[in-house]
Amino acid sequence: MDIQRGKEVAAKRKRKRIVYGVLGVIAIAGVTLGLSRLKPAAPGVEMGTLWPDTVKRGPMLRQVRGLGTLVPEEIRWIPALNEGRVEKILVHPGTKVKADTVLLTLSNPQLTQEAMDADLKLKAAESDYKKLEVSLTSDVLNQKAVWAKAERDAESAAEQERINKDLLRLGTISAQTEHDSATNAAQLKGQAEIEKQRYDNAIQVRLAQLAAQQSLIDQARELAQLKHTQIEAMKIKAGTDGVLQEMQIGDQLLQEGQSVPAGTTVAKVANPARLKAQIKVPETQAKDVQIGQAAEVDTHNGIIAGKVSRIDPSVINGTRTVDVTLEGALPSGAVPDLSVDGTITLQRLNDVLYVGRPAFGQENSTVGMFKIDPDGKGATRVQVKLGSLSVNSAEILSGLKEGDTVILSDMSRYDQYDRIKLDR
């Protein structure tokens, strides 16, 4: 009996150990599952390192901003009209110039020789004209004398015919004699008319030949003037009032003795009193920029009002160039190539919810933002739908209400947390 009871006790103890083991495993599994479902503790963030802002309701300006430079509105690129060698550089970049200021002089011996040859050809043509004029005038005068003699002979024959008619009536001459005088008078009259035509023709011939010779003179004169104009163009002038910006060929500074091909740009003159701003706007923001929109240009020594005057249709390095015509007075230090900041007003939105522009997010997108608790001790992540974005503000479509305070700083390092503690 004692042996049987001992076996039963041992069996009960074994069953208890198994039950306790199973319960232990279940307990450990439960604890593990519970711990796995616990959220990480909210991290602490120093409030002084954050950028908070309060949601407001009212008007909001949609603006875009870009970097740029001031450039002259009036730029004159000055080419060398003819090939030549730089003889003398008279003005250097940075100098104020007038339209007739000679910047440099070129030399071209071949062009000088061509001008001399053209002058000689002009003189030869003028000399030929005078010779031809004398010769033709003499021919005209000779023909005029022949015509005059024929006229006198015709008048004498006509007078003799009238006398013979009277004598025939008196019976002192025969009818044959009177007939002969009438025939002679008619012949001489016809001859006089022919000589008159020859005289008129000689005049026309004289005019035509002189005109032909005059055209040769005009042609020679035009050539001579062209050559002298080309020689005069060897003196490279500014062509406009302003400041000489540069004097170079490509990237190489112009030097005395250097050869310059015809048509090569050698200098740039700009009017520093009339400047415009060229702003580089990101292509994603440039789609809403329109000509005529108001703009402000910050020269870092003053802000100038302006308007958009041109939008470059091409995209270069992710930006489009927007020209802004300046309407205000230029502050001191505003010079060509000065770096500036430009802000363009796209639209005025009335009665909208808005907040300062966060460090992340695009237009019409939903982003997670930390909304600060009323007691200021913590912040909770909320989903906020953004509308239009501006330089310093963003429209709120949903997720926030007026008076809410949110954190605009980049909080990407806390993406795994839905709450943070704010340490002050």
C-alpha positions, 0 to 999 in steps of 0.5 A: 500500500505504501508503494502504491501511494508513493507512485501516485504522489510522484505522478501528481508531482510530475503533472504539476511540473508539466502544468507549471512549465506550460503556464510559464511558457504561456506567461513568457509568450504573453509578456513578450507579445505585450512588450512587442506591442508597446510603443517606443517612449516619446523622445525629448526635443529641445524647444529652442531648436525648433521653429514653431508657427501658429495657423492663421486665417486671412489673405495670403500672397503666393510668391516665388523666389529666385537668385539672379543678377542685375544686367544692363537693359541697353548693351551694345556689342561692338564688332570689328567690321574689317580684318585688322591688327590692333594698333592701339588700345585707347580705353580700358574696361570700367571707363565711362565713354561717349558714343563717339569715343574711340576705344581702339584703332586697327590697321590694315595696309591692304585696305589702305592700298585699296582706298588709294586705288579707288581714289585714283579710279575716281579721278580717272573717271572724272577726267574721262567725263571732262574729256568726253564732255568737251568732245560731245559739246564740240560735236553739238556746236558743229551740228548747230552751225550746220543747222544754222547755215541750212536755215539761212540757205533755206530762208534765202531760197524762200525769199528768192522764190517769192521774188521769182513769183513776182517777176513771173507775174511781170513777165521778166522771167520764164516759168521754168526759172520760177519753178526751179527756184521753188524746187530749190527752196523746198529742198533747202527747207527739207535740208534745214529740217534734217539738220535740225533733227541732227542737232537735236539728236547730237544733244541727246547723244551728248546727254546719254554718253555723259550720263553713262560716264557719270554712272562710272564716276558715281560707281567709282565714288561709291567704291572710294567712299566705301573704302574710306568708310572701312578705313574710318571703321578701323577706329572702333568707337563706342557707338553709345553713351555708357561704361565699357564693360569688356574688351576681349575676343571670346575669353581672351583679353584684347592686346595690341598687335593682335589680329582681329578677323572681320565681324569679330566682337571686340568690346561691350558697352552698357548703360549702367543707369538702366538695369534689369534683374534676371532671376533664376526661378525653379522650373516647378515654380515658374509655371505660374509666372506671367508677364506683368506680375509684380516683383521685388528685387533685393540688392542687399542694399535696398529693395526695388519694385519691378514687373516681370517683362520676359520669361525664357521659354527654355529650362537650363539646369532646372531653372527658367530665367525671368526678366524683371524690369525695375521701376524704382530708383536704383540704390547705391552700389547697384551695378551690372552683374550684382547678385540679387534676390528676386521675389515674384507675386503670383496671386493673392488668396483671400480668407484662407488658412495658412501657416509658415512654409514647412521645411518639407512638402509640395503643393497639394500634398499631404504631410505629417506635421507635429501639432503642439499640445495646448500645454506646450509640453508635447506635440502629436503628429497629424496629417495635414493637406497642403494647398498652394505654397509661397515663399514663406507660407503654405495654405492649409486645406485640412488637418489643422484649424485656426490657432493651432501651433505646429512645428515647421522644422525638419522632423524627419529624424522622428518619423518613427514617433507619433509624439514627442516631448518638448523640453524647455 
